[in-house]
Amino acid sequence: MTEPRAITIALLAMGGEGGGVLADWLLDLAEHNGFVAQATSVPGVAQRTGATLYYIEMFPRDAVPAGAQPVLALAPVPGEVDVVIASELMEAGRALQRGLVTPSRTTLIASTHRVYSMAERTAMGDGRVDARKLLEGARAAARHLVAADFAAVAEAAGSPITPALCGALAASGALPFSREQFEQTIRRGGVGVQASLRAFGAGVEGAMDSRLRGNDGVGRGVGEQQRGAGDRGRGAGDRDGGAGHLGRGDGEGARGEQAASPTRLGPRLADLEQRITAEFPAGAHEMLRAGVLRLADYQDVHYATQFLDRLAPLREASPGLLQETARHLALWMSYEDAIRVADLKTRRSRFARVATEVRLDDTQVLEIGEFMHPRLQEIADILPAGIGRWLLSSAFGRGLVEQFTRKGRVVRTSTLSGYLLLYAIAALRPLRPRSLRLQQEDGRITQWLAQVQRLARTHPALALEVARAQRLVKGYGDTHARGWASFERLMATLPRLESASDGGPRLRKLADAALADDSGAALERELASL
């Protein structure tokens, strides 16, 4: 005979996902069906740097002696957890790291979508964790794995993710309760019952499908759709800008995405479409269209024309070199500045996207707060070159501006005053060609392209890596300054690399080292061994 023991459940969920609701449902489920139950929660450091851990224990009431109460634990113990529920794939990985999942005991229920962590988003290069490796680790560590994109399931049902996870839990058979008992618990909750029941049912079906296909599906990159309202990170304008499918050389696009549909240029860009078709090889047409679309959206048609002018000397180069140079040139020419940020944050498409993400209905009012903390350099960058230089060199000018920029502020673009403030900054776009930043970037781009064109004739492999090295130059503020410093150091090595037969691979290795950390230590080691 075995001693009765508690059923132990750990739930890892992020803020706003309804983890507390699911914990309450599990308590209610247990207490209405012959168990004594207890739930605790330990919040993470922040919404995405750590998730809230909910812990539930259930002990059969009929196994408790008269007049006694079971002693239930307040936190999970590694190796002693029956069920782990993770609302996102990285959280499943954290559960594995903590030792909460064991092959002899644990049923792991995980949503395979991704919401990228701060460490992943702020990495110099591609800092994303490989979702397939996480899934393989989960499959190896758990006794039973139920994995599917429950975020997509819940979204289709118009519900938060937790009812779908609850359905997956019911379908897993890990708890001694029927589907009807789960549904009765949801009804007793009394809030959003119909939507929750739809998501619950869809979660049951998703879990059954997952078990049939062997849990090999990795969900879509939901993190790309759930950036915070104040996110000014690289690539933040790629959706709203309609800029084509450029991505970044360091993998900013989500892994495993389906092939993007062909880029089409409208009537306003018909002349450039004809020029692409007539002057450039067919293999580069799609990339060139994407670049033209991005830059016309970023500035104007004349700016997009300049993009093709700059690439004209590479028409006879290898298709790979032309495509890579076109991609990185378009990214460099569409550098982020305050004008671009303000433009993207005041677009109708952005308000519509945020409303869709938060599932806004006709009875609700949407408020959007943008955290803004512009530095003096960022302000000088968008001013006419002469004024910008004066501002950076004048103690009086610096002191005056820094009185207003010393602290960040929240601009509410859902109010007329906040919207008009950013709209006025976005309206400075016609002045960008005379700005300090554009003049600086133009000079840098010209030097970079000259190197690519020169090496294309004698060292094509090295020319390709020079083109790809642009991936170091991105972002704004300190991130941009570090990237530019690393880029300059790489360009300074070209005379030595030109005389080496493996110059291309060695430059790529240096670029990878520059992206490996913020301190530059990895790049220093590689340069020392050059």
N, C-alpha and C positions, 0 to 999 in steps of 0.2 A: 504494500500500500504506500502511496505517496502522500506527503503532507500537502494540504491545500496551500497555495501561494497566490500572491497578488499578480494580476495582469498589469504589465508595465508598458506605458506608451510615452514616447517622446515626440513632440511636434515642434519643428523648426519653421517659423514663418516670419516674413518681413512686415514692417509697419504698413498698415492699411489693407492687409490681405484677409483679415477676419480670423486670425489665429485664435484670438480670445473667444470668438463665437464658437469655433469648432471645439475648443476645450470645454466650453459650457455645455455644448451638445453631448459630448462624451460623458460628462458628469451626469447629466440628466438621463442619458441612455442607461448608464449603469444603475443609478439609484431607482429607476422605475422598473428594473428587470432583475432584482435580487442581488444587487451588489452594494457594498459600502465603497465610496469613491472619494478621492481627494485630488485636487489639482493645484499646482504651483506654477509660477512663471518667473523667469530671469531675463530682464531686457538686455539687449545687446548695447554696445557702445553708441551706435547710431543706426539709422534706418538701414544702411547698406553695408557698413563695415562689420556689422554683426546682426544676426536675427534674434528675435525673442525665442527663448526655449521654454515651451510649455511642457510640463510633466504631469502625467495622470497615472494614478494607481487605482485598481479596482480589486476588491477582495470579496469573495462570495459570502453573502450575509449568513447563509445557513451553516457556514463553517466557523462562525464566531460563537464561542461559548456564551451562555446567558450572563448578562451583567458585565461583559468584557467588550473592549473595543480593539480593533486591529491597529498595530503601529505601522503607519505607512510612511514611506520615505519622502523627503522633500525635493530630491534631485536624482537624476538617473545615475546609475553605476555602470561603468563599462563592463560589458559582457552579461548584463542582467536586464536587458531591454527586449521586450517581445515584439513591439511594433515601433518603427521610426517612420514618421511622416515628414517629408521635406517639400516645401512649397516651391523649390527651385533647385536646379541641378547642383549648383555650387553648395547649397545648404546640405544636400545629400553628401557631398564630399567632406564638408565640415563634420558631419555626423560620423563618417568613416574615420576621420582623423582623430576624433575623440574616443574611438573605440566603442561607440554605442551600437554598432552593427556587427553581429557575429554570425558565422555560417551555421552554427549549431542551433540557433534560437530565433533570430530576428527576421521578421517580414519588413522589408523596406519598400515604402510607397513614395515615389518621387516624381515630380513634374520635370520633364526634360527641357523646358524652355530655359533661357538664360536672361538674367538681369545682371549686367556686368558690374563687378565690384569697383570701388574707387581705385584699388591697386591696379586692376586691369585697364581702367580708363586712363589713368595718369601715367602709365608706363611710357618710356621714351619710344619704344617700338611696339610690336604686337605683343601685348602682355596678357592676352586672353588665355585662359586655361582651356586645354583641348577637351571639348565636351564628350567626345567618344571615349577618351581615356577615363574620364570620370565615370561614364556609364559602365565601362568594362570593369572598373574597380568595384562599383556598386554590385554588379552581377556576381563577382567573385566573392565579395564579403558577406552577402546576405544569404540566408536560408531560402527565402523567396523574394523575388524582386517584381514589383509592379511599377512600370515606368511608361509614361505617356505624356504628351503635351497637354496637361490638364488646364493650363492657362488658356489655350485656344478653345478647349472644351467649354470652360466657364464663360469665356467671352461670347461664344456662339449662343449660350443660354442667357446672356445678359445678367451675369451673376459674378460675385467675387470667386476666387479660386477654391476657397475652403469647402463649399458644398460638393464640388467635383471631387476633391480629395476624400471627402467623407464617403461618397459613392464608391471610390476605389477601395477604401477601407472595408466597406460592406461586401464588395465583390471578392476581396482577398480571402475571406473566410478566417481571418486571424482572430476575430472576436466571436464569442458565443451568442451572437444576436442575429436575428433575421433581418432581411431587407425591410419588411413591414415595421419592425421595431425602430429601425433607423428613421424611416419616414415619419413615424408617429412623433419621434423626438423633434424633428424639424418643424412639424405642425405645431407642437407645443411652444416652440420658440416665438411664433406669432408675428415675426417681422420678415418681409420679403419671402413669404412661404412659397408662392408659386414659382418664382424665379429660382429659389433654392432647390425645390424639388426637381425642376427641369435640369439644373446643373448636376444634381445628385444622380438622376437617372443617366445622364450623359456620362458622368464619371464611372458609373457601373459598367456601361458599355465600353468606355475607353479602357478600363482595366481588363475586361474580358478580351478585347482585341489585342491588348498588350501581351497578354499571356499566350495568345494564339501565335503571334508573330515573334515571340521570343525576346521581347523588350529591346529591339534593335533600333528603335526610332529615336533620333535626337531632334528635339523640337526647334522651332524657328528662333531666331535671335530676338526675343521680345525686348531684351535690354536696349536695342536700337530704337525702340518705340517709346521707352519709358524714361528718357532723360529728364532730370529735374527742370523746372521752368526757368531756372537761372543758369542752365548749362551753357557755357561759352566754349566748351571743349572743341577740339579739332573735328571737322566734319559735321558740326552742328547744323550747318545750313544745307547739307546734301539733299534732304528730303524736300524742304520748302522751296529750295532754289530751283528745282526742276533742272538740275545741271547735268543730267546724263549720268552714265555709269562709269565714272572714272575710278573710284576707290582710291586706296593708297598702296604704294609698293610694299608697305610693312603690314598689310593685311587688315585694314580697317573694316573692310566688308566682312559680314558674318560668314563663318565657314559653312560650307554645305548649302549655300543659297542656290536657288534655281537660276538658270541662265536668264539674264535680263533681256527684256524685249528690245528690239532695235530702236536706236535713237532717231527721231524724225525732226527735221527742221521745218518750221512754218514759213509762210510767205515772206515774212520780214527778212528771213535769212536765206531766201531762195538763191541769191547771187553767190553766197558762200557755199551753198550746196553744189551749185554748178562748178565752182572753182575746185572744190574737193574732188569731184568726179573727174574733172578734166586734167588736173595737175598732179594728183597724188595716186600712188598705187592702191589697188582695191583692198588689199589687206589692212590698210590703215584707215579706211574710210569711217568705220564705226567709231574709232577712238577720236578722230578729228571732228566728227559731228558732235560727239559728247563734249569735247573741249570748246567748240564754237558755241554750243548751247549754254554751257556753264558761264563763259565769259561775256556773252551778250546779256545774260541775266545779271551777272555781277556788275557790269559797267554799261556797255552799249555795243552796237554793231561794229563801230570803228575799232573798238578794243579787240573784238573777236577777229576782225580782219588782220590786225597786227599779229595775232597768234599764228595765223596761216603764213604771213610774211616771214616770221621768224623761223618757221619750219621749212620754208621753201628750199634752202641750201641742202637739206637732208633728204630731198626727194629720191635721190639715187642711192641712199644708204640702205642697209639691210632692213627688211620690214620690221624686225624686232627692235632695232635701234630707233627707227622712226616712231614706232608706237610708244615705246617707253619714254622717249624724249617728249612726245606730244602729251602724254599723260602727266608727266611731272611738270612740264611747262605750264599746262593749264592750271594745275594745282598751285604752282608758284605765283602765277599772274592773278589768281583769285585769293591772295593772302587775306587773312582776317584782319579787319580794322574795325574801329567803332562804327563806321558808316554801315558796313556789312552786317554787324551784329544788330544794330538798330533796325535795319531794313528787314531782316528775318523775323525779328520779334514783333513787328507791327503788320505782318502779312495776314490777310484773311485766312489763308490756308493753315497758318499756325494756330489761330484761335479755334478753327474748326477741328484741327487734330487734337488739341488739348481737350476740347469739349467731348470728343469721341472717346478719348482715353479714360476720362473720369465718368463717362456714361451720363452726361448732363441730360436732364429731362426738362420739360416745359415748366415745371414748378420750381426749378432751381435757378440761382444766379451764380455765374462763374466769376471768380476773382482770381487774377493772375498777378503775382508779385515777382518782379525780376530783381535779383540782387546785383547791383552794379558797383564796381569799385575801380574806376578808371585811374590809371597812373598818369603822371605828367607826360611821359614818353608817348603814351597812346593818344593823348590830346594833341601833342605837337605833331604826331604823325599825320593827322587829317587836315592840318592847317596848310596854307600855301607855304612852300619851302622856305622862303625868307623869314616869314613870321615864325614858323616852327623852329628854325635854328635860333632865332632871337630868344624865343621862350626858353629853350634848353640852356642857353648860355647866360641869360640875364637873371641875376639874383632877385631883382624886383619882380620879374615876371614869374619866376618859380615860386617865390613866396606868396604871391597873390593867388595863383592857381591852387597851390597846395592847401590853402585855407579851406577850399571847397572839396578837395579830394582826399583829405587826410583819413576820413572814415568812409566806409561804404554806405550805400543807402539802398532802400528797396523802392523801386519804381513800379507802381501798379498800372500796368498797361490796360487793365480793364476799366480804368477811370479816364475821363477826357483829358485831364491835365497830364497824367502819366503817359498816355498814348501820344499826345501832341509833342511832348518832350522828345521821345524817341523818334517820332515822325520827322521832327525838325532836323535831327541829326542825320537820319536817313536821306533827307532832302539835299544834303551836301554832296551827294554822289557826282553831280556835274563838275564839282571842284576837285575831285580826286586826281585827275591828270596833272594838276599843278601842286599836288600835296608833297610834303617832305618824304613820306614813306614811299610813294610811287617812284619818285626820283631815285631813292636809294635802291629799291628793288629792281628798277630798270637797269641800273648799272651792274648790279650783281648778276641778273639774268643774262645780260649781254656777255659778260666774262665767262659764265658757265657754258653758254651755247658755243662760244668761240672754242673752248676746250673740246667740247663734244665733236664739233665739226672738224677740228684739226686732227683729233685722234681717230675719227671715223675712217680716214684714208689709210692710216698706218697701223693702228692698234684697235681694231673694231671691238674686241672683247673689253678692253680697257675703257673705250668710249661708252659702251653700254653701262658699265658700272659707274662712270662719272654721271651719266644721265640719272641712274637710280639713286645716286648719293643725295639727290635733292630731297629724299624722304627725311633727311635730318632736319630740314628747314621747315618748321611748321609751328602752329600755335601762335602765341603772343606773349609779351612780357618776358619773364625769366626763362620760360620754356623755349621761346624763339631765340633768345640770346645764347642759351647753351647750345642749341642746335646749330646756330650759325657759326659759333666758335669751333665746334667739332667739324663742320663742313670745311671751314678754312684750313684746318689742320690737315684734313684729308687731301685737299687740293694742293697743299704744299708738298705732299709726297709724290706728286705725279712725275717730276723729273727722274726720281729713282725708279718708280714703277715702270716707266716707259722702256727702260733698258732690261727689264725682267720678262722672261717668257710667260710667267704666270702673273703678270701685273693685274689683270682683271680680277681673278679670284682673290688676290691679296687685298685689293681695294675693297672688295665686297666684305672680306673678313674684318677690315678696319671699320667699315660702316656698321656692321653687326655689333662690333664691340662698342662703338659710340652710342648705340641704342640700348646697350645692356644695362646701363645704370645712369643715374643722374650725376654722380660724382665725377665721372670721367676716368675712373680708375682702370676699367677694362681697356679703354682706348689707350691709356698710357702704357699699359703692359704690351699691347700689340705694337705700338709705335716703337717701344724699346727693342722689340725683337725683329723689327723690320730690317 
